[in-house]
Amino acid sequence: MTHLLGKTAQDYLRQLAECSESETGVTRFPFTPEHRRANALLTAWMEEAGLRVHMDNAGTLIGRYDAGKNTRTLLMGSHQDSVKQGGAYDGIMGVVLPIIALKTLKRQGKTLPYSVEILAFGDEEGVRFPTALVGPRALAGTLDESVIDRKDKQGHSLRDALSSFGLEPEKIGQLKRRPENILGFIETHIEQGPVLEHEGLPLGVVSAICGIERHQLTFTGQAAHAGTVPMHLRKDALTAAAAVTLEAEKLAIKLPDLLATVGQLDVTPNVPNAVPGRVSMTIELRSPVDEVREKAGNILQTFAKETAQLRGLGCEVDRTYSQSATVCNASLQLSIASAIASLGKRVFTLPSGATHDASAMADLTPVAMLFVRCRKGISHNPSEFASEEDMGLAIKALMHLLSNLQP
């Protein structure tokens, strides 16, 4: 049964991967012909699973299993969109696997004492428009409605894109759900990292979605001739930036639950025969524990200022972005863990370093995530891959969870 379930998932995902603007990998931006084609497939499969399907005014495709009046609803799903030339599993797998789980339960004649909605959010990646998580934020009532007037690179606004899909963007504010009517939100997703593969495990329970903050640092020294200024007289901005980069790495190794990345450096004048006079850099910090992340940010800002002072440099420091961690609900984590254990697999808990729809849904309802192993931890890449066996196990875990969850 596991193999057949996984094979069905792989077939569905192959068909969805063909809904792509690019031949290399998957490029499926929101509110495009590719999005429309993907929705048509999802709609057909949802209806086969006995779900009633509609699209809300934020572009979220919703398939509902209705257990009757006065029943609370479990929300499941993820996003259908991709990055440019991404993979066939990120996001969309978390829509497909719950559909197959409900379809299989239907074939077995099983009914649930609560309602279920599978959500295929339109825009999580934020690649087309300069905004993201519009669908879940609309449901949570946290959406800044001014974002619907933001435009893509072709000058088309999100408002126009929604309208072209036959939606009414002016009614997005009416999508806010009532928390008391909802049991929670469970998102299934490829891990997008190598931890489960390293542990030799197909599935994992997510403990928290990491908080993120970014710091913009600018060191200003003196550009100079590389052959005429002695080392002790230089005001080299790049050596200061290098010192901070290494300090960030040391700190992340030292502090549990911290990831630190310097992924962007702008060097001026950026030529081989001149001492760098100015460097702008970004430090990104991620942690499932907000106190750890904030502590690291303060330490690195202080270190940067002290480094600049010792080297006779100017230093500007600004925290440009901050997003709190999302802790997954303990009860829902336990339900996922029990489902994994029912398959005879070791239960393994890990944080998510990536942001997900669940982080926005947490403003509405308790959330949890089921991770599925992906080959070599590769994601946002055409080589992204999850096996039929692992996906089949994930579907069986979802079926166990759905059958045993107490409303």
Backbone torsions as a table, in degrees:
resi	resn	phi	psi	omega
1	MET	NA	-41.2	-179.3
2	THR	-58.1	-44.2	-178.5
3	HIS	-63.7	-42.1	-178.6
4	LEU	-65.4	-41.5	178.0
5	LEU	-62.3	-45.6	179.7
6	GLY	-65.6	-36.9	178.3
7	LYS	-64.9	-39.8	176.8
8	THR	-62.4	-44.2	178.6
9	ALA	-60.5	-44.7	-179.4
10	GLN	-63.4	-37.7	178.6
11	ASP	-66.8	-44.1	177.5
12	TYR	-59.7	-45.5	-177.2
13	LEU	-68.1	-31.8	175.6
14	ARG	-64.5	-43.7	179.0
15	GLN	-64.6	-40.4	178.7
16	LEU	-67.3	-34.4	179.4
17	ALA	-63.9	-24.3	177.3
18	GLU	-74.8	-12.9	174.8
19	CYS	-85.4	70.9	-171.3
20	SER	-139.4	142.1	176.2
21	GLU	-73.7	-28.6	-177.2
22	SER	-107.9	153.1	175.0
23	GLU	-82.3	-26.6	176.9
24	THR	-91.4	119.3	-178.7
25	GLY	66.0	-156.6	-179.7
26	VAL	-122.2	122.9	172.6
27	THR	-121.0	102.3	-178.4
28	ARG	-134.1	97.6	179.8
29	PHE	-88.2	159.0	-177.4
30	PRO	-69.2	143.3	172.9
31	PHE	61.8	45.0	178.1
32	THR	-123.8	170.8	175.5
33	PRO	-56.9	-33.0	179.4
34	GLU	-67.2	-39.8	176.3
35	HIS	-62.6	-43.3	-179.4
36	ARG	-62.4	-41.9	179.2
37	ARG	-65.4	-41.0	178.2
38	ALA	-63.5	-41.6	179.0
39	ASN	-62.4	-36.1	179.3
40	ALA	-63.2	-41.7	177.9
41	LEU	-65.5	-48.0	-178.8
42	LEU	-60.9	-40.2	179.6
43	THR	-61.0	-44.8	-179.9
44	ALA	-61.7	-43.5	-178.9
45	TRP	-70.0	-37.8	175.9
46	MET	-61.6	-43.4	-179.2
47	GLU	-66.2	-36.2	175.8
48	GLU	-62.5	-29.8	179.1
49	ALA	-82.9	2.6	178.7
50	GLY	84.1	19.2	-178.1
51	LEU	-93.9	146.9	173.1
52	ARG	-90.8	127.2	-167.7
53	VAL	-114.7	137.7	170.4
54	HIS	-153.8	168.0	175.9
55	MET	-115.8	132.1	179.1
56	ASP	-84.8	175.5	-172.2
57	ASN	-76.5	0.0	171.3
58	ALA	-99.2	1.9	178.5
59	GLY	88.2	16.7	177.3
60	THR	-89.3	121.6	176.2
61	LEU	-81.4	128.0	-172.8
62	ILE	-126.3	125.1	172.9
63	GLY	-111.3	123.8	-172.4
64	ARG	-115.2	128.1	165.8
65	TYR	-96.1	117.7	-173.9
66	ASP	-104.6	116.7	-179.6
67	ALA	-90.0	0.9	178.2
68	GLY	117.9	171.9	-178.0
69	LYS	-63.9	149.9	175.9
70	ASN	65.8	16.8	174.0
71	THR	-97.6	143.6	175.6
72	ARG	-79.2	164.1	-171.9
73	THR	-121.5	130.6	170.4
74	LEU	-90.6	127.6	177.6
75	LEU	-98.4	137.2	178.1
76	MET	-138.0	160.3	174.8
77	GLY	137.2	-167.0	-178.6
78	SER	-169.0	-155.7	-174.4
79	HIS	-108.3	151.6	-179.3
80	GLN	-95.3	-18.2	-174.0
81	ASP	-80.8	164.6	-179.0
82	SER	-130.9	167.9	167.0
83	VAL	-78.1	175.2	177.0
84	LYS	-69.3	126.2	-179.1
85	GLN	52.3	49.0	178.3
86	GLY	-90.3	-156.1	-177.2
87	GLY	-105.0	179.2	-173.5
88	ALA	-95.2	3.6	-171.5
89	TYR	-120.6	-34.8	-176.3
90	ASP	-55.0	119.5	179.0
91	GLY	82.9	-68.4	-170.0
92	ILE	-61.8	-30.5	177.0
93	MET	-59.3	-34.2	-179.6
94	GLY	-73.4	-7.5	171.7
95	VAL	-94.1	-42.6	-174.9
96	VAL	-67.6	-46.2	-173.7
97	LEU	-63.3	-43.1	175.4
98	PRO	-63.8	-33.3	176.6
99	ILE	-60.6	-47.0	-178.9
100	ILE	-65.8	-37.2	178.7
101	ALA	-61.6	-47.7	179.7
102	LEU	-67.4	-37.5	178.6
103	LYS	-62.8	-40.0	-179.9
104	THR	-69.1	-41.4	176.8
105	LEU	-62.0	-37.4	177.8
106	LYS	-62.3	-45.2	179.9
107	ARG	-62.6	-30.9	179.0
108	GLN	-81.0	-2.8	178.1
109	GLY	78.0	17.5	-178.0
110	LYS	-88.6	141.4	175.8
111	THR	-117.5	158.3	-177.9
112	LEU	-115.7	148.0	-179.1
113	PRO	-85.1	10.0	179.4
114	TYR	-144.0	160.5	179.2
115	SER	-84.8	159.6	179.0
116	VAL	-136.0	137.1	171.1
117	GLU	-123.3	131.7	173.7
118	ILE	-101.5	124.4	-174.1
119	LEU	-110.1	127.5	172.4
120	ALA	-111.3	93.6	-176.9
121	PHE	-68.2	145.8	-173.6
122	GLY	-79.8	-35.0	-170.5
123	ASP	-147.3	94.1	174.7
124	GLU	-100.8	-36.3	-171.8
125	GLU	-72.0	-27.5	-178.7
126	GLY	68.6	30.0	-176.3
127	VAL	-85.3	-38.7	-177.7
128	ARG	-81.6	-52.9	-179.2
129	PHE	-104.9	152.0	-179.7
130	PRO	-78.0	55.7	175.1
131	THR	-160.7	168.4	-179.3
132	ALA	-154.5	167.0	175.3
133	LEU	59.2	31.7	-178.7
134	VAL	-62.6	-44.3	-177.6
135	GLY	-60.4	-56.6	-179.8
136	PRO	-65.9	-34.0	178.6
137	ARG	-66.9	-34.1	176.5
138	ALA	-64.3	-42.1	179.0
139	LEU	-66.3	-35.7	-178.7
140	ALA	-80.5	-13.1	-178.2
141	GLY	77.8	22.6	-178.4
142	THR	-111.2	7.3	-176.6
143	LEU	-74.8	130.8	169.2
144	ASP	-79.4	105.5	-171.7
145	GLU	-66.8	-11.1	177.2
146	SER	-67.5	-18.6	-177.6
147	VAL	-67.3	-19.8	-177.6
148	ILE	-70.1	-10.1	176.0
149	ASP	-98.2	1.9	175.5
150	ARG	-72.3	150.7	-172.1
151	LYS	-116.5	152.8	174.4
152	ASP	-84.7	-176.4	-175.0
153	LYS	-66.5	-18.9	178.5
154	GLN	-92.0	0.6	178.0
155	GLY	88.0	7.9	178.3
156	HIS	-87.7	131.4	-179.9
157	SER	-82.9	157.9	175.2
158	LEU	-61.5	-35.7	177.1
159	ARG	-57.6	-47.1	-180.0
160	ASP	-65.4	-38.2	-179.4
161	ALA	-64.5	-42.9	177.3
162	LEU	-62.9	-42.9	179.5
163	SER	-62.5	-37.5	179.4
164	SER	-65.3	-19.2	176.9
165	PHE	-91.4	8.5	179.1
166	GLY	78.3	20.6	-177.3
167	LEU	-101.7	169.4	-179.3
168	GLU	-119.2	86.6	-174.5
169	PRO	-60.3	-25.6	179.2
170	GLU	-67.6	-11.4	179.8
171	LYS	-103.1	10.1	-178.8
172	ILE	-57.4	-36.5	-179.3
173	GLY	-62.2	-15.8	-179.8
174	GLN	-87.1	-1.1	-175.4
175	LEU	-83.4	-9.7	-176.7
176	LYS	-55.1	128.4	-179.6
177	ARG	-91.0	161.4	176.5
178	ARG	-93.3	119.0	-176.1
179	PRO	-57.3	-34.3	-176.7
180	GLU	-66.6	-15.6	179.9
181	ASN	-92.0	-0.9	-171.0
182	ILE	-119.3	136.3	178.1
183	LEU	-80.4	-31.8	-177.3
184	GLY	155.5	179.4	177.7
185	PHE	-128.6	127.3	178.7
186	ILE	-119.3	122.7	-179.7
187	GLU	-112.7	127.0	174.2
188	THR	-99.1	134.6	-172.9
189	HIS	-154.7	147.8	169.7
190	ILE	-64.0	150.0	-175.8
191	GLU	-62.6	-36.0	-175.0
192	GLN	66.9	20.4	178.3
193	GLY	-152.7	175.5	-172.1
194	PRO	-98.3	6.2	-170.2
195	VAL	-67.6	-48.7	-179.3
196	LEU	-62.0	-41.1	177.4
197	GLU	-62.1	-41.8	178.0
198	HIS	-61.6	-36.7	-179.9
199	GLU	-81.8	-9.1	-178.6
200	GLY	71.7	32.9	-175.4
201	LEU	-121.8	141.9	-179.2
202	PRO	-80.2	-29.8	-172.1
203	LEU	-133.7	155.6	177.7
204	GLY	-147.0	156.7	177.2
205	VAL	-101.8	126.9	-179.3
206	VAL	-83.8	128.1	-179.9
207	SER	-86.0	-37.1	-177.5
208	ALA	-164.4	155.3	172.2
209	ILE	-98.9	124.9	-171.8
210	CYS	-60.3	141.6	166.6
211	GLY	-75.8	156.9	-175.8
212	ILE	-133.3	139.8	166.3
213	GLU	-142.5	151.4	-179.3
214	ARG	-127.5	140.1	179.3
215	HIS	-121.1	127.2	175.2
216	GLN	-96.7	119.9	-179.7
217	LEU	-117.7	136.5	175.3
218	THR	-129.0	119.8	175.0
219	PHE	-101.6	132.2	179.8
220	THR	-122.8	119.8	178.2
221	GLY	-122.7	-127.6	179.8
222	GLN	-140.8	115.2	174.0
223	ALA	-64.9	139.1	-175.1
224	ALA	-155.7	164.9	179.6
225	HIS	-67.4	130.8	-176.6
226	ALA	-69.5	-19.2	-176.7
227	GLY	-101.7	-7.3	-172.5
228	THR	-118.8	-13.4	-178.4
229	VAL	-103.5	118.8	179.6
230	PRO	-61.2	155.9	-176.0
231	MET	-59.0	-39.6	-174.9
232	HIS	-76.7	-8.1	178.7
233	LEU	-106.7	3.3	-177.5
234	ARG	-82.0	151.2	169.9
235	LYS	-120.9	77.7	-171.0
236	ASP	-89.7	111.8	-178.6
237	ALA	-71.4	-29.6	-176.6
238	LEU	-72.1	-35.1	178.8
239	THR	-65.2	-34.0	175.5
240	ALA	-65.9	-43.5	178.1
241	ALA	-63.0	-37.7	178.1
242	ALA	-65.1	-40.5	178.9
243	ALA	-61.8	-42.1	179.3
244	VAL	-67.3	-38.9	178.5
245	THR	-60.2	-46.1	179.4
246	LEU	-67.7	-35.6	178.2
247	GLU	-65.9	-37.5	177.3
248	ALA	-63.4	-41.6	178.0
249	GLU	-63.7	-45.9	179.4
250	LYS	-59.7	-41.6	-178.2
251	LEU	-65.7	-40.9	-179.8
252	ALA	-67.9	-31.1	175.8
253	ILE	-72.3	-36.1	-176.1
254	LYS	-76.7	-44.4	-175.5
255	LEU	-88.4	126.9	176.0
256	PRO	-62.9	149.0	172.9
257	ASP	67.2	24.9	179.3
258	LEU	-121.8	134.8	170.4
259	LEU	-118.9	132.5	179.9
260	ALA	-130.2	131.9	-177.4
261	THR	-137.2	129.7	167.0
262	VAL	-107.4	100.4	-174.3
263	GLY	-109.2	-0.8	-177.1
264	GLN	-141.7	125.6	176.5
265	LEU	-136.1	130.4	172.9
266	ASP	-117.7	115.4	-174.2
267	VAL	-109.2	133.7	177.8
268	THR	-125.6	128.9	8.6
269	PRO	-87.8	-2.8	173.9
270	ASN	63.0	48.7	174.6
271	VAL	-130.3	155.0	-172.0
272	PRO	-70.1	-19.0	-173.8
273	ASN	-113.9	26.4	177.4
274	ALA	-135.2	140.4	172.8
275	VAL	-67.3	128.2	-179.9
276	PRO	-62.7	124.6	-178.3
277	GLY	-94.1	-18.9	-178.3
278	ARG	-152.0	135.0	176.8
279	VAL	-135.9	129.0	171.9
280	SER	-110.1	134.7	-176.3
281	MET	-142.6	157.8	177.2
282	THR	-122.7	128.5	172.7
283	ILE	-105.8	124.7	175.1
284	GLU	-109.3	130.2	179.3
285	LEU	-118.2	136.4	177.6
286	ARG	-133.1	140.5	176.9
287	SER	-161.9	146.0	173.4
288	PRO	-76.5	-6.4	179.7
289	VAL	-117.6	112.6	-175.0
290	ASP	-60.0	-37.9	-179.0
291	GLU	-62.4	-38.0	178.4
292	VAL	-65.3	-46.4	-179.6
293	ARG	-61.9	-46.5	-178.1
294	GLU	-66.0	-38.8	177.2
295	LYS	-61.7	-44.0	179.9
296	ALA	-63.3	-41.1	178.9
297	GLY	-61.0	-43.5	178.9
298	ASN	-65.1	-40.8	179.5
299	ILE	-61.9	-45.0	-176.2
300	LEU	-72.0	-34.2	175.4
301	GLN	-63.4	-43.9	178.5
302	THR	-63.5	-43.3	179.3
303	PHE	-61.4	-41.8	-179.9
304	ALA	-61.9	-44.0	-179.6
305	LYS	-65.8	-41.0	178.8
306	GLU	-66.7	-39.1	178.1
307	THR	-63.0	-43.5	178.7
308	ALA	-63.0	-42.1	-179.6
309	GLN	-63.6	-43.4	179.5
310	LEU	-63.4	-30.8	-175.9
311	ARG	-99.3	3.1	178.7
312	GLY	69.8	36.7	-176.9
313	LEU	-112.9	156.8	167.9
314	GLY	-80.9	150.7	-178.9
315	CYS	-146.1	124.2	174.0
316	GLU	-114.7	131.7	-177.1
317	VAL	-130.0	132.5	-178.9
318	ASP	-146.6	125.7	172.5
319	ARG	-81.4	110.4	-170.6
320	THR	-94.3	-15.1	-175.8
321	TYR	-154.4	141.3	176.7
322	SER	-149.5	130.1	177.9
323	GLN	-136.4	124.8	-177.5
324	SER	-69.6	155.5	175.6
325	ALA	-70.8	153.5	175.3
326	THR	-113.4	114.0	179.0
327	VAL	-86.2	127.9	-179.3
328	CYS	-73.8	146.7	-176.1
329	ASN	-64.6	131.5	-174.8
330	ALA	-63.2	-41.2	-178.3
331	SER	-66.4	-43.1	178.7
332	LEU	-68.9	-35.4	174.5
333	GLN	-59.0	-42.7	-179.7
334	LEU	-64.4	-37.1	177.9
335	SER	-63.9	-41.5	178.0
336	ILE	-67.1	-42.7	179.8
337	ALA	-61.2	-41.8	179.1
338	SER	-64.0	-37.4	178.8
339	ALA	-66.0	-40.4	177.8
340	ILE	-66.4	-43.0	179.5
341	ALA	-62.7	-32.0	179.9
342	SER	-65.0	-19.0	178.5
343	LEU	-89.3	-0.3	-178.0
344	GLY	80.6	18.5	-178.5
345	LYS	-104.1	148.8	177.4
346	ARG	-67.4	134.6	178.2
347	VAL	-83.3	126.2	-177.6
348	PHE	-130.8	130.0	-178.0
349	THR	-110.0	137.7	-179.1
350	LEU	-151.9	153.8	176.2
351	PRO	-82.4	161.9	172.5
352	SER	-101.7	123.4	176.8
353	GLY	-81.4	-16.4	179.3
354	ALA	-95.9	154.8	175.4
355	THR	-84.5	146.8	-177.9
356	HIS	-137.5	169.4	175.3
357	ASP	-55.2	-32.3	-178.9
358	ALA	-59.0	-30.5	-178.8
359	SER	-65.1	-34.4	176.5
360	ALA	-80.8	-34.8	179.1
361	MET	-67.0	-21.0	-179.7
362	ALA	-64.3	-19.5	175.6
363	ASP	-75.8	-10.1	179.8
364	LEU	-106.3	-42.2	-166.8
365	THR	-156.5	161.8	173.4
366	PRO	-58.8	142.9	-177.2
367	VAL	-127.9	158.2	173.9
368	ALA	-154.4	162.9	-178.4
369	MET	-138.1	141.5	171.8
370	LEU	-107.6	120.5	177.8
371	PHE	-94.2	143.0	175.3
372	VAL	-117.7	133.9	-178.8
373	ARG	-57.0	138.3	172.9
374	CYS	-124.9	144.5	-172.0
375	ARG	-61.4	123.5	178.2
376	LYS	60.2	11.8	179.8
377	GLY	71.1	15.4	-174.4
378	ILE	-82.5	132.4	175.6
379	SER	-148.6	167.9	-174.1
380	HIS	54.9	42.8	-171.9
381	ASN	-158.0	143.5	178.5
382	PRO	-58.5	-21.3	-179.5
383	SER	-82.0	-1.7	178.1
384	GLU	-52.9	134.2	-175.2
385	PHE	-156.9	135.9	168.7
386	ALA	-125.5	138.3	-173.8
387	SER	-78.9	158.5	175.7
388	GLU	-59.7	-40.6	-179.1
389	GLU	-61.5	-46.5	-178.8
390	ASP	-66.5	-41.6	179.0
391	MET	-66.9	-36.5	176.4
392	GLY	-61.9	-41.3	177.0
393	LEU	-64.6	-39.5	178.7
394	ALA	-62.7	-41.0	178.4
395	ILE	-63.4	-43.1	178.2
396	LYS	-63.7	-36.7	176.9
397	ALA	-64.6	-41.6	178.1
398	LEU	-65.1	-38.1	177.8
399	MET	-63.8	-41.3	178.2
400	HIS	-64.2	-44.8	-180.0
401	LEU	-60.4	-48.3	-178.5
402	LEU	-62.3	-37.3	-176.6
403	SER	-74.6	-21.4	-172.8
404	ASN	-115.4	-6.9	-179.3
405	LEU	-66.8	133.7	179.5
406	GLN	-93.4	123.2	-177.9
407	PRO	-72.4	NA	NA
